[in-house]
Structure formats: structure tokens, C-alpha cells
Amino acid sequence: MSQRKPASFTPYFTEQDADQVRAAFLAAGGAEGYRSVSELIEGAVLREVRRLQRKHNNGRKWVPVKAGALRPGRRTRQEEGRA
């Protein structure tokens, strides 16, 4: 996991998912070596990023995208095609 954290962003979870993330950390986080919920989330996200890199980018890192380049927040129902 990253040792330096010069930038950050906030993922959003449903209340039920957030409850499960906290429960997983309390039940098994220490045994798995996680020192915080943030460290657990970071590890999970970075594993998924590496999987996506392998599947969609020949295992290579993508060109970095700087903060502010993405629209913040969740997509609307209309954007998801559920309007």
C-alpha cells in the first residue's frame, strides 16, 4: 500500500455497505494486518485497479489523471439509464 499520501478522495458507500466494511475491519482487519479502515479500503481498491490494468491495459499503469478531472459524486439515475 502507499506509504506517501499527498492526495486523497472520498469513496461513497451505502449505509449497509459501510456497516459491512466496518464489521469486516473489526472482525478480521487486525488478523489481516490492516491498521485502519482506510488501509483496508485502500488495499481493496488498489487490488481492483491492478486487476483492471491487467485486463484492460496489458498490465501497465495508466497515464495519471489529476484531481479535479472527474465529476465528483455518484452518477445520477439519468446518467445510469434508470430515469
C-alpha positions in Angstrom: 0.0 0.0 0.0 1.0 3.6 -0.5 3.4 5.0 2.1 3.0 8.6 0.9 -0.5 10.0 0.7 -0.2 13.5 -0.9 -3.7 13.4 -2.3 -7.0 12.0 -1.2 -10.5 11.4 -2.3 -13.6 10.0 -0.6 -15.4 6.9 -1.8 -19.2 6.8 -1.0 -20.9 3.6 0.3 -24.5 2.8 1.0 -25.1 2.7 4.8 -25.4 -1.1 4.6 -22.1 -1.5 2.7 -20.3 0.9 5.1 -21.6 -1.2 8.0 -20.1 -4.3 6.4 -16.8 -2.6 5.8 -16.6 -1.5 9.4 -17.7 -5.0 10.6 -15.1 -6.7 8.3 -12.4 -4.4 9.8 -13.4 -5.1 13.4 -13.8 -8.9 12.8 -10.7 -9.6 10.7 -8.8 -6.4 9.9 -6.2 -6.9 12.6 -5.6 -10.5 11.8 -5.0 -9.5 8.1 -2.6 -6.7 9.1 -4.8 -3.7 8.4 -4.2 -0.9 10.9 -7.3 1.2 9.9 -10.4 1.0 7.8 -8.8 3.4 5.4 -5.9 0.9 4.9 -8.4 -1.9 4.2 -10.3 0.2 1.7 -7.0 1.3 0.0 -5.8 -2.3 -0.3 -9.1 -3.4 -1.8 -9.2 -0.6 -4.3 -5.6 -1.0 -5.4 -6.1 -4.7 -5.9 -9.1 -3.9 -8.2 -7.0 -1.2 -10.0 -4.3 -3.8 -10.7 -6.9 -6.3 -12.0 -8.3 -3.7 -14.3 -4.8 -2.8 -15.5 -4.1 -6.4 -16.3 -7.5 -6.9 -18.1 -7.8 -3.6 -20.0 -4.2 -2.1 -20.2 -1.9 -5.0 -20.8 -0.9 -4.9 -17.1 0.5 -1.4 -17.4 -0.2 1.6 -15.3 -2.5 4.2 -17.0 -1.5 7.8 -17.5 -2.3 9.5 -14.3 -5.5 11.6 -14.0 -5.1 14.6 -11.7 -7.6 15.6 -9.0 -10.5 17.6 -10.4 -10.6 15.9 -13.7 -13.5 13.7 -12.7 -17.0 14.8 -11.8 -17.4 14.4 -8.1 -20.1 12.2 -6.5 -22.2 9.4 -7.8 -23.7 9.3 -11.2 -27.4 10.3 -11.3 -30.1 7.8 -12.2 -30.5 9.5 -15.5 -26.8 9.1 -16.3 -27.1 5.4 -15.3 -30.0 5.0 -17.6 -32.6 4.4 -14.9 -34.6 7.6 -15.2 
